[in-house]
Amino acid sequence: MSNPSLFVIAGPNGAGKSTGAATILPKRFPTDRFLNADDIANALATDSPIEAGRVMIRRMHELRERRETFAFETTLAGKTHARFLTEAQDAGYKVHLAYLWLSSVELARKRVSVRVQRGGHDIPPADVERRYWRGLGNFFRLYLLLANRWALCDNSGSSLVLVARGRQGEAPAVYDRARFDGIQNAAKQD
């Protein structure tokens, strides 16, 4: 039996994680088990992000216990997923991480505003900013080191641009050195 895989699609609010999942997952990581707290909140007909988050965490644990391949999205603004990913690896999972970066907090806010105009959910501007910086910092300081494979993509423009990717314990392949260094330096602001 092959090892199960866990795919994490991360990035700030407005980075296009849900849209990216619809594009990335079928091509590189086929699974019909994609967990998204926003979709869970809609299915539960609740406005409580806390309740949706609890349900998502519970489902993540259930899937891991059944050793099923699955994916989830997150801003990485918190550190709680680090323990979960480590435990998944201890259970034989391969962890893949894609971080969708945006060039500024202002762009993240603008994308959230556009989403709201189209009927999507809102995020307070202060939360967007806090999650932007914390998630970026946590990606470089914590989560990148935990992933068996990772990719950093710039989703600021009209199409996704692969900036760098790597494997655990190896030097990354950097495709745009100036952009990679700029993103890494920005992460130090958190």
N, C-alpha and C positions, 0 to 999 in steps of 0.2 A: 504494500500500500504506500503510495507516495505521500509526502508531507503536505498538509494543507497550507494554504497561503492566506495572508491577510493583507489587503491593500488599503492604505490610508491616503485619502485625497484631502490635502490641507491647504490652508491659505486664509487670508483675511476675509472678513465679510465683504461680499461684492466681487470676490476674485473669480467667480464662475465655477465653483467646486461642483455644484449639481450639474451644470451644463457640461463641464469637463468630464464628469463621471460618465455621462451618456456617450461621450466621444471616446474617452480613453479605455474604459473598462471592456467594452465588447471586443476591441482590437487586441489589447494586451493582457487582459485579465478577465476572461469570461466567467461571470458569476451573475446569478439573478438575485443574490443576497447583498443588496446595497442599503446600508442603514444611514438615514438622514433624519435628524431630529425635527426638521421642518415638515417633512412628509409624515412623520409619526404624529406630530401635533395636529396636522390636518386630518389624519385618519381618526384620531381620538376626538376631533372637534373640540380641542382645547386651546385656549390662549396662553396656557402655562408652559413656558419653555422649560421650567424645572421639571414638571411632570413628564414632558416629552423626552427630556434628557435622561430621566430615570428609566423610562421604558427602553430607550435606546441602549443604555448600559446593560440592562437586564438581558436584552436580546443578544448583545455582544457576548456576554458570558455564556448564554445558552448555546450559541453557535460554536464558541470555543470548546465548551464541554463536549459537544457532539463531533468535534474535529472537522467542522465544515469550513470550506473556503468562503470568505466573505469580504466585504469592503465597507468602509464607513468614511464619513467626512467630518472634519473638525477644523477649528481655527488654530489649534495647538496653543491657545492662550493660557491654558492650564497645564499642569504637570501630571494630572491623574492618569492620562493614557499611557504614560511611561511604564508604570507598574504592569498595566494590562498587557502591553506589548512584550515586556520582558517575560511575563508568565506564559504568554502565547509561544514565544520562542522556546522556553523551557519545555513546553508541551509538544514541540516539534514543528511549529509553524515557521514559515518563511515570511518575513515582514517586508513589504514593499511600500515606499513612501513617495508620493508626488506632492511637491509644494508649489502652488500656483501663486506667484508673487505679483503684486501690483506696485507701480512706481511711486505711489504716494498715498497718504491717508486721505487726501482730498479726492483722489480717484476712487478710492474705496467708498467714501461717502456718496459720491455722485452715482456710482453703480447701485448702491442700496436705494437711493432716491428714485432712480429709474425703475428699479424692481417694484417699489411701492406704487409708482404711477401705473404699473402694469398689473396691479392687484396682488403683488407679493407682500411678504411680511417686512416690517420696519425694524430697524435697530437704532437705538439712540446714538447720536453722533459721538458722545463721549465713550460709549462702549466700542464703537467701530475703531476709534483711535487707540484705546487701551489694548484691544485684541490685536490690532495691526502690529504694534510694537512688541507686545509679549509673545505673540505667535512667531514672529520672525526671529526674535532672540532665542526662543525655545527650539525652533527648528535647528539652528546652528549649534547651540550649546548642548542639546539633549537628544532630540528625536533623530536627527541625522545619524548620530552615533549608534543608535539602537537598531536602525533599519538594516536588513540584509542587503537591500538595494534601494537606492533613492534617486530622485530626479528633481531638479530645480528648474522651473519654467517661468518665463515672464508672460503674463497674460494681460499686460497693460494695453496692448494694441488690438487689432482686429483678428489676430491669430496667435496661437500659442507658440512661443519660441523656447526651445530647449537651451538652457544656459549651461547646465552641468549635470552630470550624473555620476554615481559611484556605487561601489560595493563596500560592505563593512570591512574595515581594516586595510583598504587599498586607497591609493591616491585617486582623487576624482578625475574624470575626463571633463575638462572645461572647454566649452565651445565658444564662449565669449568672455575672455578674461577681464576686460574692463567692466562689463556688466556684473560678472560674478564678484569681483573685488568690491564694486560699489554696493552691491546687495549685502555682502558680508560686513562691510564697514557700517552700513545703516543698521544692521542687526545689533551692533555694539551700543547703540543709543538706548536700548531698553535697560 
